[in-house]
Amino acid sequence: IANHHEKEKGNESWKIIEDKIEYIHAQEEEIGPLVFRIIFHLILQQLSTRRVHNSSYEETHLHE
């Protein structure tokens, strides 16, 4: 049951991301494919850097 709860917590942030992506998809026709691609890339970049930051923080915290 605890594992299921952890998954739910992880899915919350993905839900926010999915909502953002859906919103951008809705805007895509108005803003154009090039701008869409740039925004999409920025979101993915933001996600990966946040994940890297979290894991490196945990490692340095444990070594102290």
N, CA, C and O atoms as CSV, one atom per row, in Angstrom:
chain,resi,resn,atom,element,x,y,z
A,1,ILE,N,N,0.852,-1.211,0.000
A,1,ILE,CA,C,0.000,0.000,0.000
A,1,ILE,C,C,0.881,1.252,0.000
A,1,ILE,O,O,0.579,2.235,-0.676
A,2,ALA,N,N,1.974,1.200,0.768
A,2,ALA,CA,C,2.882,2.354,0.828
A,2,ALA,C,C,3.494,2.633,-0.548
A,2,ALA,O,O,3.610,3.785,-0.967
A,3,ASN,N,N,3.881,1.562,-1.238
A,3,ASN,CA,C,4.449,1.718,-2.579
A,3,ASN,C,C,3.470,2.388,-3.519
A,3,ASN,O,O,3.841,3.259,-4.306
A,4,HIS,N,N,2.222,1.976,-3.430
A,4,HIS,CA,C,1.185,2.566,-4.284
A,4,HIS,C,C,1.081,4.058,-4.001
A,4,HIS,O,O,0.927,4.860,-4.922
A,5,HIS,N,N,1.165,4.429,-2.731
A,5,HIS,CA,C,1.065,5.845,-2.362
A,5,HIS,C,C,2.242,6.634,-2.934
A,5,HIS,O,O,2.065,7.745,-3.433
A,6,GLU,N,N,3.434,6.062,-2.860
A,6,GLU,CA,C,4.613,6.723,-3.429
A,6,GLU,C,C,4.416,6.965,-4.919
A,6,GLU,O,O,4.733,8.038,-5.432
A,7,LYS,N,N,3.887,5.951,-5.611
A,7,LYS,CA,C,3.634,6.094,-7.043
A,7,LYS,C,C,2.668,7.240,-7.287
A,7,LYS,O,O,2.866,8.044,-8.198
A,8,GLU,N,N,1.623,7.316,-6.472
A,8,GLU,CA,C,0.635,8.387,-6.630
A,8,GLU,C,C,1.324,9.750,-6.505
A,8,GLU,O,O,1.069,10.653,-7.301
A,9,LYS,N,N,2.187,9.889,-5.512
A,9,LYS,CA,C,2.908,11.158,-5.318
A,9,LYS,C,C,3.749,11.495,-6.546
A,9,LYS,O,O,3.772,12.641,-6.995
A,10,GLY,N,N,4.435,10.499,-7.081
A,10,GLY,CA,C,5.248,10.713,-8.271
A,10,GLY,C,C,4.400,11.102,-9.466
A,10,GLY,O,O,4.809,11.910,-10.300
A,11,ASN,N,N,3.211,10.517,-9.537
A,11,ASN,CA,C,2.335,10.793,-10.673
A,11,ASN,C,C,1.763,12.201,-10.623
A,11,ASN,O,O,1.397,12.759,-11.658
A,12,GLU,N,N,1.682,12.780,-9.433
A,12,GLU,CA,C,1.134,14.136,-9.309
A,12,GLU,C,C,1.931,15.122,-10.156
A,12,GLU,O,O,1.353,15.918,-10.896
A,13,SER,N,N,3.250,15.071,-10.048
A,13,SER,CA,C,4.073,16.003,-10.822
A,13,SER,C,C,3.939,15.719,-12.314
A,13,SER,O,O,3.944,16.641,-13.130
A,14,TRP,N,N,3.818,14.436,-12.670
A,14,TRP,CA,C,3.628,14.105,-14.084
A,14,TRP,C,C,2.294,14.619,-14.587
A,14,TRP,O,O,2.168,15.026,-15.742
A,15,LYS,N,N,1.279,14.598,-13.694
A,15,LYS,CA,C,-0.040,15.114,-14.080
A,15,LYS,C,C,0.075,16.594,-14.428
A,15,LYS,O,O,-0.505,17.049,-15.413
A,16,ILE,N,N,0.818,17.340,-13.628
A,16,ILE,CA,C,1.015,18.771,-13.890
A,16,ILE,C,C,1.696,18.958,-15.242
A,16,ILE,O,O,1.300,19.815,-16.032
A,17,ILE,N,N,2.719,18.154,-15.502
A,17,ILE,CA,C,3.448,18.247,-16.764
A,17,ILE,C,C,2.527,17.919,-17.934
A,17,ILE,O,O,2.529,18.612,-18.951
A,18,GLU,N,N,1.738,16.852,-17.779
A,18,GLU,CA,C,0.811,16.465,-18.844
A,18,GLU,C,C,-0.181,17.585,-19.120
A,18,GLU,O,O,-0.505,17.865,-20.274
A,19,ASP,N,N,-0.662,18.224,-18.057
A,19,ASP,CA,C,-1.587,19.347,-18.232
A,19,ASP,C,C,-0.913,20.466,-19.020
A,19,ASP,O,O,-1.519,21.053,-19.916
A,20,LYS,N,N,0.340,20.760,-18.683
A,20,LYS,CA,C,1.092,21.800,-19.396
A,20,LYS,C,C,1.218,21.442,-20.871
A,20,LYS,O,O,0.984,22.274,-21.749
A,21,ILE,N,N,1.590,20.191,-21.129
A,21,ILE,CA,C,1.785,19.742,-22.510
A,21,ILE,C,C,0.473,19.821,-23.273
A,21,ILE,O,O,0.448,20.259,-24.423
A,22,GLU,N,N,-0.630,19.396,-22.635
A,22,GLU,CA,C,-1.942,19.471,-23.286
A,22,GLU,C,C,-2.278,20.917,-23.615
A,22,GLU,O,O,-2.777,21.217,-24.699
A,23,TYR,N,N,-2.001,21.809,-22.674
A,23,TYR,CA,C,-2.280,23.230,-22.889
A,23,TYR,C,C,-1.470,23.755,-24.074
A,23,TYR,O,O,-1.993,24.477,-24.923
A,24,ILE,N,N,-0.198,23.387,-24.121
A,24,ILE,CA,C,0.669,23.842,-25.211
A,24,ILE,C,C,0.185,23.269,-26.541
A,24,ILE,O,O,0.189,23.960,-27.560
A,25,HIS,N,N,-0.234,21.999,-26.526
A,25,HIS,CA,C,-0.776,21.394,-27.746
A,25,HIS,C,C,-1.958,22.207,-28.255
A,25,HIS,O,O,-2.111,22.412,-29.459
A,26,ALA,N,N,-2.789,22.666,-27.331
A,26,ALA,CA,C,-3.953,23.468,-27.712
A,26,ALA,C,C,-3.508,24.789,-28.340
A,26,ALA,O,O,-4.165,25.308,-29.243
A,27,GLN,N,N,-2.386,25.328,-27.854
A,27,GLN,CA,C,-1.880,26.608,-28.360
A,27,GLN,C,C,-1.074,26.446,-29.647
A,27,GLN,O,O,-0.829,27.416,-30.365
A,28,GLU,N,N,-0.668,25.212,-29.927
A,28,GLU,CA,C,0.304,24.962,-31.010
A,28,GLU,C,C,-0.104,25.614,-32.326
A,28,GLU,O,O,0.728,26.225,-32.996
A,29,GLU,N,N,-1.368,25.493,-32.701
A,29,GLU,CA,C,-1.796,26.032,-33.992
A,29,GLU,C,C,-1.677,27.548,-34.034
A,29,GLU,O,O,-1.410,28.131,-35.085
A,30,GLU,N,N,-1.877,28.184,-32.879
A,30,GLU,CA,C,-1.796,29.648,-32.844
A,30,GLU,C,C,-0.354,30.136,-32.817
A,30,GLU,O,O,-0.005,31.089,-33.514
A,31,ILE,N,N,0.486,29.484,-32.013
A,31,ILE,CA,C,1.864,29.969,-31.846
A,31,ILE,C,C,2.800,29.452,-32.934
A,31,ILE,O,O,3.864,30.028,-33.160
A,32,GLY,N,N,2.412,28.369,-33.610
A,32,GLY,CA,C,3.262,27.826,-34.663
A,32,GLY,C,C,4.168,26.719,-34.160
A,32,GLY,O,O,4.535,26.700,-32.985
A,33,PRO,N,N,4.535,25.790,-35.047
A,33,PRO,CA,C,5.299,24.610,-34.651
A,33,PRO,C,C,6.694,24.911,-34.111
A,33,PRO,O,O,7.184,24.195,-33.238
A,34,LEU,N,N,7.338,25.959,-34.618
A,34,LEU,CA,C,8.701,26.257,-34.163
A,34,LEU,C,C,8.701,26.691,-32.699
A,34,LEU,O,O,9.470,26.177,-31.886
A,35,VAL,N,N,7.827,27.645,-32.378
A,35,VAL,CA,C,7.721,28.116,-30.992
A,35,VAL,C,C,7.301,26.961,-30.095
A,35,VAL,O,O,7.807,26.811,-28.982
A,36,PHE,N,N,6.374,26.146,-30.584
A,36,PHE,CA,C,5.917,24.979,-29.828
A,36,PHE,C,C,7.082,24.070,-29.467
A,36,PHE,O,O,7.200,23.616,-28.329
A,37,ARG,N,N,7.944,23.808,-30.449
A,37,ARG,CA,C,9.081,22.916,-30.220
A,37,ARG,C,C,10.028,23.502,-29.177
A,37,ARG,O,O,10.558,22.775,-28.337
A,38,ILE,N,N,10.238,24.814,-29.231
A,38,ILE,CA,C,11.130,25.480,-28.274
A,38,ILE,C,C,10.576,25.350,-26.857
A,38,ILE,O,O,11.301,24.988,-25.930
A,39,ILE,N,N,9.291,25.646,-26.698
A,39,ILE,CA,C,8.662,25.564,-25.375
A,39,ILE,C,C,8.718,24.132,-24.857
A,39,ILE,O,O,9.043,23.894,-23.694
A,40,PHE,N,N,8.398,23.185,-25.729
A,40,PHE,CA,C,8.403,21.774,-25.347
A,40,PHE,C,C,9.795,21.364,-24.876
A,40,PHE,O,O,9.934,20.670,-23.869
A,41,HIS,N,N,10.821,21.793,-25.600
A,41,HIS,CA,C,12.205,21.476,-25.260
A,41,HIS,C,C,12.567,22.068,-23.894
A,41,HIS,O,O,13.235,21.420,-23.088
A,42,LEU,N,N,12.121,23.304,-23.640
A,42,LEU,CA,C,12.418,23.961,-22.372
A,42,LEU,C,C,11.807,23.208,-21.203
A,42,LEU,O,O,12.437,23.063,-20.155
A,43,ILE,N,N,10.581,22.729,-21.379
A,43,ILE,CA,C,9.921,21.974,-20.308
A,43,ILE,C,C,10.701,20.694,-20.017
A,43,ILE,O,O,10.957,20.372,-18.857
A,44,LEU,N,N,11.075,19.972,-21.059
A,44,LEU,CA,C,11.821,18.727,-20.868
A,44,LEU,C,C,13.170,19.001,-20.209
A,44,LEU,O,O,13.613,18.242,-19.347
A,45,GLN,N,N,13.816,20.084,-20.619
A,45,GLN,CA,C,15.109,20.464,-20.038
A,45,GLN,C,C,14.949,20.752,-18.545
A,45,GLN,O,O,15.755,20.313,-17.725
A,46,GLN,N,N,13.898,21.495,-18.213
A,46,GLN,CA,C,13.627,21.854,-16.828
A,46,GLN,C,C,13.434,20.600,-15.986
A,46,GLN,O,O,13.927,20.523,-14.861
A,47,LEU,N,N,12.724,19.625,-16.524
A,47,LEU,CA,C,12.465,18.376,-15.815
A,47,LEU,C,C,13.751,17.625,-15.542
A,47,LEU,O,O,13.996,17.204,-14.411
A,48,SER,N,N,14.581,17.450,-16.570
A,48,SER,CA,C,15.793,16.651,-16.415
A,48,SER,C,C,16.767,17.322,-15.452
A,48,SER,O,O,17.415,16.635,-14.662
A,49,THR,N,N,16.882,18.652,-15.500
A,49,THR,CA,C,17.812,19.334,-14.594
A,49,THR,C,C,17.324,19.217,-13.157
A,49,THR,O,O,18.133,19.066,-12.242
A,50,ARG,N,N,16.013,19.286,-12.945
A,50,ARG,CA,C,15.470,19.169,-11.594
A,50,ARG,C,C,15.768,17.789,-11.037
A,50,ARG,O,O,16.140,17.653,-9.871
A,51,ARG,N,N,15.604,16.758,-11.870
A,51,ARG,CA,C,15.842,15.389,-11.426
A,51,ARG,C,C,17.315,15.188,-11.086
A,51,ARG,O,O,17.641,14.547,-10.087
A,52,VAL,N,N,18.204,15.732,-11.913
A,52,VAL,CA,C,19.646,15.624,-11.668
A,52,VAL,C,C,20.008,16.348,-10.377
A,52,VAL,O,O,20.793,15.837,-9.579
A,53,HIS,N,N,19.447,17.522,-10.170
A,53,HIS,CA,C,19.731,18.308,-8.972
A,53,HIS,C,C,19.319,17.541,-7.726
A,53,HIS,O,O,20.062,17.512,-6.745
A,54,ASN,N,N,18.149,16.922,-7.750
A,54,ASN,CA,C,17.653,16.175,-6.601
A,54,ASN,C,C,18.569,15.014,-6.251
A,54,ASN,O,O,18.892,14.823,-5.079
A,55,SER,N,N,18.993,14.236,-7.234
A,55,SER,CA,C,19.812,13.061,-6.965
A,55,SER,C,C,21.195,13.473,-6.455
A,55,SER,O,O,21.729,12.831,-5.550
A,56,SER,N,N,21.779,14.526,-7.017
A,56,SER,CA,C,23.101,14.961,-6.574
A,56,SER,C,C,23.018,15.545,-5.165
A,56,SER,O,O,23.957,15.404,-4.381
A,57,TYR,N,N,21.913,16.192,-4.841
A,57,TYR,CA,C,21.729,16.740,-3.497
A,57,TYR,C,C,21.681,15.613,-2.483
A,57,TYR,O,O,22.310,15.701,-1.429
A,58,GLU,N,N,20.941,14.551,-2.789
A,58,GLU,CA,C,20.834,13.414,-1.881
A,58,GLU,C,C,22.199,12.781,-1.649
A,58,GLU,O,O,22.529,12.410,-0.522
A,59,GLU,N,N,22.991,12.655,-2.705
A,59,GLU,CA,C,24.309,12.038,-2.580
A,59,GLU,C,C,25.210,12.855,-1.666
A,59,GLU,O,O,25.850,12.294,-0.777
A,60,THR,N,N,25.274,14.167,-1.864
A,60,THR,CA,C,26.150,15.001,-1.044
A,60,THR,C,C,25.652,15.020,0.396
A,60,THR,O,O,26.454,15.073,1.328
A,61,HIS,N,N,24.357,14.978,0.582
A,61,HIS,CA,C,23.771,15.003,1.920
A,61,HIS,C,C,24.124,13.728,2.686
A,61,HIS,O,O,24.377,13.778,3.889
A,62,LEU,N,N,24.141,12.596,2.000
A,62,LEU,CA,C,24.425,11.318,2.643
A,62,LEU,C,C,25.895,11.203,3.031
A,62,LEU,O,O,26.214,10.561,4.032
A,63,HIS,N,N,26.786,11.805,2.268
A,63,HIS,CA,C,28.222,11.663,2.519
A,63,HIS,C,C,28.689,12.476,3.719
A,63,HIS,O,O,29.772,12.223,4.247
A,64,GLU,N,N,27.901,13.438,4.154
A,64,GLU,CA,C,28.329,14.284,5.282
A,64,GLU,C,C,28.363,13.510,6.590
A,64,GLU,O,O,28.700,14.073,7.631
